[in-house]
Amino acid sequence: MRTNYRRHKRKLKSEINVVPYIDVMLVLLIIFMVTTPMMNLGVDIQLPQTNAKSLQDKKDPIVVSVDENGQIYLTANGAKREPVSEDEFRKKVTAFHDANPELQVLVAGDQRVGYGKVYSILPILQEAGVSKIGLMSQPQSAQNGKP
């Protein structure tokens, strides 16, 4: 009878119970989430005074548009697009370039306007001293299937 008792002896579980570890990890996570915003990551310092010029912010480029009728429009410094004559355009571009020699100008010509009208703007920009000139275009749509 004794032998029968030993055979039915309860086996030991060899698995590790991970539930207490998960509880501890969640508590630590909550502690870190609460304390992280309270941490001061910056260092208070006193900067020295200087007479050096501050760095200039990059300004938006001037956009020159030519519509299908050949009318020139100028958009500068975030202002709305305004129509200008060639003489006005020459004066304004020269004034903008004198204020900022690193001026960038983008030329946007309507696809229905002749190449000559768009090209006539480039010598005016060069006379004003503008060296950073770009031409704007629309990317072809994927529906065309052309590169």
ChimeraX attribute file (.defattr): number of C-alpha atoms within 10 A of each C-alpha:
attribute: neighborCount
match mode: 1-to-1
recipient: residues
	/A:1	5
	/A:2	6
	/A:3	7
	/A:4	8
	/A:5	8
	/A:6	9
	/A:7	8
	/A:8	8
	/A:9	8
	/A:10	7
	/A:11	6
	/A:12	6
	/A:13	6
	/A:14	6
	/A:15	6
	/A:16	6
	/A:17	8
	/A:18	8
	/A:19	9
	/A:20	9
	/A:21	10
	/A:22	11
	/A:23	11
	/A:24	10
	/A:25	12
	/A:26	12
	/A:27	12
	/A:28	12
	/A:29	11
	/A:30	10
	/A:31	11
	/A:32	11
	/A:33	11
	/A:34	11
	/A:35	9
	/A:36	10
	/A:37	9
	/A:38	8
	/A:39	8
	/A:40	7
	/A:41	8
	/A:42	6
	/A:43	6
	/A:44	6
	/A:45	6
	/A:46	6
	/A:47	6
	/A:48	5
	/A:49	6
	/A:50	7
	/A:51	5
	/A:52	6
	/A:53	6
	/A:54	7
	/A:55	6
	/A:56	6
	/A:57	6
	/A:58	8
	/A:59	13
	/A:60	13
	/A:61	18
	/A:62	20
	/A:63	21
	/A:64	25
	/A:65	23
	/A:66	22
	/A:67	16
	/A:68	14
	/A:69	11
	/A:70	16
	/A:71	14
	/A:72	22
	/A:73	20
	/A:74	21
	/A:75	18
	/A:76	18
	/A:77	11
	/A:78	11
	/A:79	9
	/A:80	9
	/A:81	14
	/A:82	12
	/A:83	15
	/A:84	15
	/A:85	12
	/A:86	15
	/A:87	9
	/A:88	12
	/A:89	19
	/A:90	16
	/A:91	14
	/A:92	16
	/A:93	23
	/A:94	20
	/A:95	12
	/A:96	17
	/A:97	19
	/A:98	14
	/A:99	10
	/A:100	12
	/A:101	14
	/A:102	16
	/A:103	20
	/A:104	17
	/A:105	22
	/A:106	16
	/A:107	21
	/A:108	19
	/A:109	22
	/A:110	17
	/A:111	12
	/A:112	11
	/A:113	15
	/A:114	14
	/A:115	11
	/A:116	9
	/A:117	17
	/A:118	20
	/A:119	12
	/A:120	11
	/A:121	18
	/A:122	15
	/A:123	11
	/A:124	18
	/A:125	19
	/A:126	13
	/A:127	12
	/A:128	19
	/A:129	16
	/A:130	22
	/A:131	15
	/A:132	14
	/A:133	17
	/A:134	14
	/A:135	12
	/A:136	14
	/A:137	11
	/A:138	7
	/A:139	7
	/A:140	10
	/A:141	9
	/A:142	8
	/A:143	6
	/A:144	7
	/A:145	7
	/A:146	7
	/A:147	7
